[in-house]
Amino acid sequence: MGDLYFEKIRGGLIVSCQALEDEPLHGGDTMAKMALAADQGGAIGIRANSVHDITSIKRTTRLPIIGIIKRDYDDSGVYITPTLREVRELMDAGVDVIALDATRSPRPHGETLEELVAYMKERGQRVMADISTMEEALYAESIGVDCISTTLSGYTPYSPQQKEPDFKLLQEAVRSIRIPVIGEGRINTPEQAAHCLKLGAHAVVVGSAITRPKLITERFAVAVREASDGEAR
Ligand SMILES: CC(=O)N[C@H](C=O)[C@@H](O)[C@H](O)[C@H](O)COP(=O)(O)O
């Protein structure tokens, strides 16, 4: 029998509920309320950052959780679940899947992706590899992760920098990889989310377009300003 988790999320929308310290919605039970709204709106899963948010989301909804801990270490650009310390914290909190940076960038303290994946798999923990290129996707699959997500395309210097989701990477990954491929990153409209599924994504993760009102407001504000400048001319 296949993994029930992947059956449950097949063809569904996962909502990323995150607000960092410098964001207006950070703190309290705000992300739990976001997760409840996502649940009521038809999401089939949540992606969340930090033990605090994960614990409060678990009190509010029973949706399965992809957990991460974003932590900056001085010597590294790797910030999504960078080291064993964050992996252990997430395993103690209990999440359905741990997502981690699976790019080529060196990790803090000389730790390696391979070691972290082996640690989790030995303990029966599902792992999602956040990748930015096909090479990283293939490597992550070869070391035994359970699924990959296109999360980091556009966030490494060697991946395409674009406003749109990386449909090309998604499509190539779906063609070449046997484990589930999740579409994630800059999916800003329902049409783009649907397109990811048409390309063969197992599920999609949408964050900012649903749970970051400051960014959503900025998009409207820019459009309105440009329209009113056009009128004035
Ligand atoms: C690059 C990075 O740090 N991505 C983070 C990963 O957890 C989140 O900040 C994103 O919100 C998430 O990936 C969903 O993407 P978007 O918000 O574009 O829908």
The ligand as a MOL file (V3000), in Angstrom:
LIG
                    3D

  0  0  0     0  0            999 V3000
M  V30 BEGIN CTAB
M  V30 COUNTS 19 18 0 0 0
M  V30 BEGIN ATOM
M  V30 1 C 11.6290 31.0660 -0.7250 0
M  V30 2 C 11.0010 30.8300 0.6330 0
M  V30 3 O 11.5690 31.1910 1.6290 0
M  V30 4 N 9.8250 30.2030 0.6380 0
M  V30 5 C 9.1350 29.9440 1.8680 0
M  V30 6 C 9.0640 28.5320 2.1440 0
M  V30 7 O 8.5330 28.0270 3.0690 0
M  V30 8 C 7.8270 30.6880 2.0500 0
M  V30 9 O 8.1830 31.9910 2.4540 0
M  V30 10 C 6.8620 30.8000 0.8580 0
M  V30 11 O 5.7770 31.5850 1.2650 0
M  V30 12 C 6.3140 29.4510 0.3660 0
M  V30 13 O 7.3430 28.7410 -0.2670 0
M  V30 14 C 5.1620 29.5920 -0.6330 0
M  V30 15 O 5.5590 30.3760 -1.7120 0
M  V30 16 P 4.7270 31.6990 -2.1320 0
M  V30 17 O 4.6170 32.5760 -0.9260 0
M  V30 18 O 5.5160 32.3340 -3.2510 0
M  V30 19 O 3.3660 31.2170 -2.5980 0
M  V30 END ATOM
M  V30 BEGIN BOND
M  V30 1 1 1 2
M  V30 2 2 2 3
M  V30 3 1 2 4
M  V30 4 1 4 5
M  V30 5 1 5 6
M  V30 6 1 5 8
M  V30 7 2 6 7
M  V30 8 1 8 9
M  V30 9 1 8 10
M  V30 10 1 10 11
M  V30 11 1 10 12
M  V30 12 1 12 13
M  V30 13 1 12 14
M  V30 14 1 14 15
M  V30 15 1 15 16
M  V30 16 2 16 17
M  V30 17 1 16 18
M  V30 18 1 16 19
M  V30 END BOND
M  V30 END CTAB
M  END
